[in-house]
Every structure is written in C-alpha cells, then in structure tokens.
C-alpha cells in the first residue's frame, strides 16, 4: 500500500484499515508462534503498512499534509 493511496482516504477509512491490519498482524504472529506461517514476508509488509497509516494520520493532525499539497 502506497502513501498516496492512504492520503486519499478519509480519517474513518484510515482507522478501519488500521484495525484490519492490526488484526492481521496478530494472526500472523500467532501463526508464526505455532509454526504455521508460510509467507514470512507478509509480517514485514503489514508492519510497514501500519507505520504508513500512523504517519499519514500524524501528518494530518499536525497539518503537514496541507502544506505539501
């Protein structure tokens, strides 16, 4: 997921996506602990997507996103 896609989302959509990714992260961690995880790179991808969402949300709160556009 790219930052541009996230910037086009509403705050509610960002919160919803963040919740989905956190659930997926939990499930991936559980799978890794039980030895059932097949796609290990997905853990990294989900973690980075969560960070991107949090970054975009923080930028919006500080007003940095409006200065850029």
Secondary structure, DSSP 8 states (H G I E B T S, - for coil): --HHHHHTS-HHHHHHHHHHHHHHHHHHHHHHHHT----THHHHHHHHHHHHHHHHHHHHHHTHHHHH-
